[in-house]
Every structure is written in C-alpha cells, then in structure tokens.
C-alpha cells in the first residue's frame, strides 16, 4: 500500500458540516497539521471530498 502525506492548508470554517466532519474523521485538529496515512479506498474517498482544503503528497 502507498502512503499519503496530507497537510491541511485551508480552514474548515465556513464549510459545510459534512466537510468539517470529514476533516475530523481524517484526524485533523488544526491548520497546517500534517498526517501520514495508508492509502485505502475509504481514505482516498475522504481526501477527494476535501481536496480543496488539503495538500497531498505520495510517499
């Protein structure tokens, strides 16, 4: 499995509840936080829904 390095670069303020909940489900707590996660269909789907708020890199 490939790993993803994802960083939240835009705030969830003013976004829909669904987008805010997706950020929390991914594990984000604050702006500019970086997470390394294993890529899976579920994670890829969540990242795709909020990709405009994230910076995504493959490791």
VOKOLTI-772843 format. One record per atom (N, C-alpha, C): residue number from 1; residue in one letter; chain; atom name; x, y, z. Coordinates in nm, 3 decimals. Example, Ala and Ser with C-alpha at 12.3 -4.5 7.8 and 13.67 -1.06 7.14 Angstrom:
2
rec pos:1 | code:A | unit:A | site:N | u:1.319 | v:-0.569 | w:0.780
rec pos:1 | code:A | unit:A | site:CA | u:1.230 | v:-0.450 | w:0.780
rec pos:1 | code:A | unit:A | site:C | u:1.320 | v:-0.330 | w:0.780
rec pos:2 | code:S | unit:A | site:N | u:1.285 | v:-0.225 | w:0.708
rec pos:2 | code:S | unit:A | site:CA | u:1.367 | v:-0.106 | w:0.714
rec pos:2 | code:S | unit:A | site:C | u:1.290 | v:0.003 | w:0.787
***
This chain:
59
rec pos:1 | code:X | unit:A | site:N | u:0.083 | v:-0.119 | w:0.000
rec pos:1 | code:X | unit:A | site:CA | u:0.000 | v:0.000 | w:0.000
rec pos:1 | code:X | unit:A | site:C | u:0.087 | v:0.125 | w:0.000
rec pos:2 | code:X | unit:A | site:N | u:0.042 | v:0.225 | w:-0.070
rec pos:2 | code:X | unit:A | site:CA | u:0.115 | v:0.351 | w:-0.071
rec pos:2 | code:X | unit:A | site:C | u:0.070 | v:0.437 | w:0.047
rec pos:3 | code:X | unit:A | site:N | u:0.158 | v:0.524 | w:0.090
rec pos:3 | code:X | unit:A | site:CA | u:0.127 | v:0.615 | w:0.198
rec pos:3 | code:X | unit:A | site:C | u:0.106 | v:0.755 | w:0.142
rec pos:4 | code:X | unit:A | site:N | u:0.021 | v:0.830 | w:0.208
rec pos:4 | code:X | unit:A | site:CA | u:-0.005 | v:0.968 | w:0.170
rec pos:4 | code:X | unit:A | site:C | u:0.036 | v:1.060 | w:0.284
rec pos:5 | code:X | unit:A | site:N | u:0.098 | v:1.170 | w:0.246
rec pos:5 | code:X | unit:A | site:CA | u:0.130 | v:1.277 | w:0.341
rec pos:5 | code:X | unit:A | site:C | u:0.034 | v:1.390 | w:0.309
rec pos:6 | code:X | unit:A | site:N | u:-0.061 | v:1.416 | w:0.400
rec pos:6 | code:X | unit:A | site:CA | u:-0.162 | v:1.517 | w:0.374
rec pos:6 | code:X | unit:A | site:C | u:-0.150 | v:1.629 | w:0.478
rec pos:7 | code:X | unit:A | site:N | u:-0.161 | v:1.752 | w:0.430
rec pos:7 | code:X | unit:A | site:CA | u:-0.150 | v:1.870 | w:0.516
rec pos:7 | code:X | unit:A | site:C | u:-0.273 | v:1.957 | w:0.494
rec pos:8 | code:X | unit:A | site:N | u:-0.335 | v:1.999 | w:0.603
rec pos:8 | code:X | unit:A | site:CA | u:-0.449 | v:2.089 | w:0.591
rec pos:8 | code:X | unit:A | site:C | u:-0.396 | v:2.230 | w:0.570
rec pos:9 | code:X | unit:A | site:N | u:-0.428 | v:2.291 | w:0.455
rec pos:9 | code:X | unit:A | site:CA | u:-0.375 | v:2.423 | w:0.423
rec pos:9 | code:X | unit:A | site:C | u:-0.483 | v:2.532 | w:0.424
rec pos:10 | code:X | unit:A | site:N | u:-0.610 | v:2.492 | w:0.428
rec pos:10 | code:X | unit:A | site:CA | u:-0.719 | v:2.588 | w:0.437
rec pos:10 | code:X | unit:A | site:C | u:-0.810 | v:2.549 | w:0.552
rec pos:11 | code:X | unit:A | site:N | u:-0.873 | v:2.646 | w:0.612
rec pos:11 | code:X | unit:A | site:CA | u:-0.956 | v:2.626 | w:0.729
rec pos:11 | code:X | unit:A | site:C | u:-1.090 | v:2.561 | w:0.693
rec pos:12 | code:X | unit:A | site:N | u:-1.148 | v:2.492 | w:0.791
rec pos:12 | code:X | unit:A | site:CA | u:-1.280 | v:2.434 | w:0.776
rec pos:12 | code:X | unit:A | site:C | u:-1.391 | v:2.532 | w:0.812
rec pos:13 | code:X | unit:A | site:N | u:-1.354 | v:2.650 | w:0.861
rec pos:13 | code:X | unit:A | site:CA | u:-1.454 | v:2.750 | w:0.899
rec pos:13 | code:X | unit:A | site:C | u:-1.531 | v:2.793 | w:0.774
rec pos:14 | code:X | unit:A | site:N | u:-1.662 | v:2.796 | w:0.785
rec pos:14 | code:X | unit:A | site:CA | u:-1.746 | v:2.838 | w:0.674
rec pos:14 | code:X | unit:A | site:C | u:-1.776 | v:2.726 | w:0.575
rec pos:15 | code:X | unit:A | site:N | u:-1.727 | v:2.606 | w:0.602
rec pos:15 | code:X | unit:A | site:CA | u:-1.752 | v:2.491 | w:0.513
rec pos:15 | code:X | unit:A | site:C | u:-1.876 | v:2.418 | w:0.564
rec pos:16 | code:X | unit:A | site:N | u:-1.926 | v:2.326 | w:0.485
rec pos:16 | code:X | unit:A | site:CA | u:-2.043 | v:2.250 | w:0.526
rec pos:16 | code:X | unit:A | site:C | u:-2.007 | v:2.156 | w:0.640
rec pos:17 | code:X | unit:A | site:N | u:-2.108 | v:2.114 | w:0.715
rec pos:17 | code:X | unit:A | site:CA | u:-2.085 | v:2.022 | w:0.827
rec pos:17 | code:X | unit:A | site:C | u:-2.022 | v:1.893 | w:0.778
rec pos:18 | code:X | unit:A | site:N | u:-2.062 | v:1.849 | w:0.661
rec pos:18 | code:X | unit:A | site:CA | u:-2.007 | v:1.725 | w:0.605
rec pos:18 | code:X | unit:A | site:C | u:-1.856 | v:1.737 | w:0.582
rec pos:19 | code:X | unit:A | site:N | u:-1.811 | v:1.851 | w:0.530
rec pos:19 | code:X | unit:A | site:CA | u:-1.669 | v:1.872 | w:0.507
rec pos:19 | code:X | unit:A | site:C | u:-1.593 | v:1.883 | w:0.639
rec pos:20 | code:X | unit:A | site:N | u:-1.650 | v:1.952 | w:0.737
rec pos:20 | code:X | unit:A | site:CA | u:-1.587 | v:1.963 | w:0.869
rec pos:20 | code:X | unit:A | site:C | u:-1.573 | v:1.825 | w:0.933
rec pos:21 | code:X | unit:A | site:N | u:-1.679 | v:1.744 | w:0.924
rec pos:21 | code:X | unit:A | site:CA | u:-1.676 | v:1.609 | w:0.981
rec pos:21 | code:X | unit:A | site:C | u:-1.574 | v:1.522 | w:0.911
rec pos:22 | code:X | unit:A | site:N | u:-1.556 | v:1.542 | w:0.782
rec pos:22 | code:X | unit:A | site:CA | u:-1.456 | v:1.465 | w:0.707
rec pos:22 | code:X | unit:A | site:C | u:-1.315 | v:1.500 | w:0.753
rec pos:23 | code:X | unit:A | site:N | u:-1.289 | v:1.627 | w:0.778
rec pos:23 | code:X | unit:A | site:CA | u:-1.157 | v:1.667 | w:0.830
rec pos:23 | code:X | unit:A | site:C | u:-1.131 | v:1.603 | w:0.965
rec pos:24 | code:X | unit:A | site:N | u:-1.231 | v:1.601 | w:1.052
rec pos:24 | code:X | unit:A | site:CA | u:-1.216 | v:1.539 | w:1.184
rec pos:24 | code:X | unit:A | site:C | u:-1.195 | v:1.389 | w:1.169
rec pos:25 | code:X | unit:A | site:N | u:-1.267 | v:1.325 | w:1.079
rec pos:25 | code:X | unit:A | site:CA | u:-1.254 | v:1.180 | w:1.057
rec pos:25 | code:X | unit:A | site:C | u:-1.115 | v:1.145 | w:1.005
rec pos:26 | code:X | unit:A | site:N | u:-1.055 | v:1.233 | w:0.928
rec pos:26 | code:X | unit:A | site:CA | u:-0.918 | v:1.210 | w:0.880
rec pos:26 | code:X | unit:A | site:C | u:-0.817 | v:1.229 | w:0.993
rec pos:27 | code:X | unit:A | site:N | u:-0.853 | v:1.302 | w:1.097
rec pos:27 | code:X | unit:A | site:CA | u:-0.764 | v:1.320 | w:1.211
rec pos:27 | code:X | unit:A | site:C | u:-0.708 | v:1.459 | w:1.226
rec pos:28 | code:X | unit:A | site:N | u:-0.757 | v:1.555 | w:1.149
rec pos:28 | code:X | unit:A | site:CA | u:-0.707 | v:1.691 | w:1.157
rec pos:28 | code:X | unit:A | site:C | u:-0.768 | v:1.764 | w:1.277
rec pos:29 | code:X | unit:A | site:N | u:-0.683 | v:1.837 | w:1.348
rec pos:29 | code:X | unit:A | site:CA | u:-0.727 | v:1.916 | w:1.462
rec pos:29 | code:X | unit:A | site:C | u:-0.699 | v:2.065 | w:1.442
rec pos:30 | code:X | unit:A | site:N | u:-0.598 | v:2.096 | w:1.359
rec pos:30 | code:X | unit:A | site:CA | u:-0.561 | v:2.237 | w:1.342
rec pos:30 | code:X | unit:A | site:C | u:-0.505 | v:2.261 | w:1.202
rec pos:31 | code:X | unit:A | site:N | u:-0.500 | v:2.386 | w:1.165
rec pos:31 | code:X | unit:A | site:CA | u:-0.448 | v:2.427 | w:1.036
rec pos:31 | code:X | unit:A | site:C | u:-0.298 | v:2.397 | w:1.029
rec pos:32 | code:X | unit:A | site:N | u:-0.251 | v:2.362 | w:0.912
rec pos:32 | code:X | unit:A | site:CA | u:-0.111 | v:2.329 | w:0.884
rec pos:32 | code:X | unit:A | site:C | u:-0.063 | v:2.201 | w:0.953
rec pos:33 | code:X | unit:A | site:N | u:-0.155 | v:2.121 | w:1.002
rec pos:33 | code:X | unit:A | site:CA | u:-0.119 | v:1.992 | w:1.061
rec pos:33 | code:X | unit:A | site:C | u:-0.094 | v:1.893 | w:0.948
rec pos:34 | code:X | unit:A | site:N | u:0.008 | v:1.808 | w:0.962
rec pos:34 | code:X | unit:A | site:CA | u:0.042 | v:1.710 | w:0.861
rec pos:34 | code:X | unit:A | site:C | u:0.022 | v:1.570 | w:0.918
rec pos:35 | code:X | unit:A | site:N | u:-0.040 | v:1.484 | w:0.838
rec pos:35 | code:X | unit:A | site:CA | u:-0.063 | v:1.345 | w:0.877
rec pos:35 | code:X | unit:A | site:C | u:-0.008 | v:1.253 | w:0.769
rec pos:36 | code:X | unit:A | site:N | u:0.040 | v:1.137 | w:0.811
rec pos:36 | code:X | unit:A | site:CA | u:0.080 | v:1.032 | w:0.717
rec pos:36 | code:X | unit:A | site:C | u:-0.018 | v:0.918 | w:0.735
rec pos:37 | code:X | unit:A | site:N | u:-0.088 | v:0.882 | w:0.629
rec pos:37 | code:X | unit:A | site:CA | u:-0.188 | v:0.776 | w:0.636
rec pos:37 | code:X | unit:A | site:C | u:-0.167 | v:0.676 | w:0.523
rec pos:38 | code:X | unit:A | site:N | u:-0.207 | v:0.552 | w:0.550
rec pos:38 | code:X | unit:A | site:CA | u:-0.206 | v:0.448 | w:0.447
rec pos:38 | code:X | unit:A | site:C | u:-0.321 | v:0.476 | w:0.351
rec pos:39 | code:X | unit:A | site:N | u:-0.295 | v:0.464 | w:0.224
rec pos:39 | code:X | unit:A | site:CA | u:-0.398 | v:0.485 | w:0.124
rec pos:39 | code:X | unit:A | site:C | u:-0.491 | v:0.363 | w:0.120
rec pos:40 | code:X | unit:A | site:N | u:-0.620 | v:0.390 | w:0.122
rec pos:40 | code:X | unit:A | site:CA | u:-0.722 | v:0.286 | w:0.108
rec pos:40 | code:X | unit:A | site:C | u:-0.840 | v:0.350 | w:0.036
rec pos:41 | code:X | unit:A | site:N | u:-0.933 | v:0.271 | w:-0.012
rec pos:41 | code:X | unit:A | site:CA | u:-1.048 | v:0.331 | w:-0.081
rec pos:41 | code:X | unit:A | site:C | u:-1.125 | v:0.430 | w:0.008
rec pos:42 | code:X | unit:A | site:N | u:-1.139 | v:0.399 | w:0.136
rec pos:42 | code:X | unit:A | site:CA | u:-1.212 | v:0.487 | w:0.227
rec pos:42 | code:X | unit:A | site:C | u:-1.136 | v:0.619 | w:0.247
rec pos:43 | code:X | unit:A | site:N | u:-1.007 | v:0.611 | w:0.270
rec pos:43 | code:X | unit:A | site:CA | u:-0.925 | v:0.732 | w:0.290
rec pos:43 | code:X | unit:A | site:C | u:-0.921 | v:0.814 | w:0.162
rec pos:44 | code:X | unit:A | site:N | u:-0.904 | v:0.747 | w:0.048
rec pos:44 | code:X | unit:A | site:CA | u:-0.900 | v:0.818 | w:-0.080
rec pos:44 | code:X | unit:A | site:C | u:-1.030 | v:0.894 | w:-0.105
rec pos:45 | code:X | unit:A | site:N | u:-1.143 | v:0.834 | w:-0.069
rec pos:45 | code:X | unit:A | site:CA | u:-1.272 | v:0.900 | w:-0.086
rec pos:45 | code:X | unit:A | site:C | u:-1.286 | v:1.022 | w:0.002
rec pos:46 | code:X | unit:A | site:N | u:-1.241 | v:1.011 | w:0.128
rec pos:46 | code:X | unit:A | site:CA | u:-1.248 | v:1.126 | w:0.218
rec pos:46 | code:X | unit:A | site:C | u:-1.158 | v:1.239 | w:0.172
rec pos:47 | code:X | unit:A | site:N | u:-1.036 | v:1.204 | w:0.129
rec pos:47 | code:X | unit:A | site:CA | u:-0.942 | v:1.305 | w:0.080
rec pos:47 | code:X | unit:A | site:C | u:-0.999 | v:1.374 | w:-0.043
rec pos:48 | code:X | unit:A | site:N | u:-1.064 | v:1.298 | w:-0.131
rec pos:48 | code:X | unit:A | site:CA | u:-1.121 | v:1.355 | w:-0.253
rec pos:48 | code:X | unit:A | site:C | u:-1.231 | v:1.457 | w:-0.221
rec pos:49 | code:X | unit:A | site:N | u:-1.308 | v:1.435 | w:-0.115
rec pos:49 | code:X | unit:A | site:CA | u:-1.417 | v:1.525 | w:-0.079
rec pos:49 | code:X | unit:A | site:C | u:-1.369 | v:1.660 | w:-0.027
rec pos:50 | code:X | unit:A | site:N | u:-1.248 | v:1.663 | w:0.031
rec pos:50 | code:X | unit:A | site:CA | u:-1.197 | v:1.789 | w:0.087
rec pos:50 | code:X | unit:A | site:C | u:-1.061 | v:1.825 | w:0.028
rec pos:51 | code:X | unit:A | site:N | u:-1.035 | v:1.780 | w:-0.094
rec pos:51 | code:X | unit:A | site:CA | u:-0.903 | v:1.804 | w:-0.156
rec pos:51 | code:X | unit:A | site:C | u:-0.873 | v:1.952 | w:-0.176
rec pos:52 | code:X | unit:A | site:N | u:-0.976 | v:2.036 | w:-0.181
rec pos:52 | code:X | unit:A | site:CA | u:-0.954 | v:2.180 | w:-0.197
rec pos:52 | code:X | unit:A | site:C | u:-0.902 | v:2.244 | w:-0.067
rec pos:53 | code:X | unit:A | site:N | u:-0.905 | v:2.170 | w:0.044
rec pos:53 | code:X | unit:A | site:CA | u:-0.855 | v:2.219 | w:0.173
rec pos:53 | code:X | unit:A | site:C | u:-0.719 | v:2.159 | w:0.210
rec pos:54 | code:X | unit:A | site:N | u:-0.673 | v:2.063 | w:0.128
rec pos:54 | code:X | unit:A | site:CA | u:-0.555 | v:1.986 | w:0.163
rec pos:54 | code:X | unit:A | site:C | u:-0.444 | v:1.998 | w:0.058
rec pos:55 | code:X | unit:A | site:N | u:-0.322 | v:1.970 | w:0.104
rec pos:55 | code:X | unit:A | site:CA | u:-0.207 | v:1.949 | w:0.014
rec pos:55 | code:X | unit:A | site:C | u:-0.171 | v:1.802 | w:0.027
rec pos:56 | code:X | unit:A | site:N | u:-0.167 | v:1.729 | w:-0.084
rec pos:56 | code:X | unit:A | site:CA | u:-0.150 | v:1.585 | w:-0.082
rec pos:56 | code:X | unit:A | site:C | u:-0.021 | v:1.546 | w:-0.153
rec pos:57 | code:X | unit:A | site:N | u:0.060 | v:1.462 | w:-0.087
rec pos:57 | code:X | unit:A | site:CA | u:0.184 | v:1.411 | w:-0.147
rec pos:57 | code:X | unit:A | site:C | u:0.189 | v:1.261 | w:-0.127
rec pos:58 | code:X | unit:A | site:N | u:0.240 | v:1.190 | w:-0.227
rec pos:58 | code:X | unit:A | site:CA | u:0.262 | v:1.046 | w:-0.213
rec pos:58 | code:X | unit:A | site:C | u:0.400 | v:1.024 | w:-0.157
rec pos:59 | code:X | unit:A | site:N | u:0.410 | v:0.926 | w:-0.068
rec pos:59 | code:X | unit:A | site:CA | u:0.539 | v:0.893 | w:-0.009
rec pos:59 | code:X | unit:A | site:C | u:0.585 | v:0.759 | w:-0.066
***
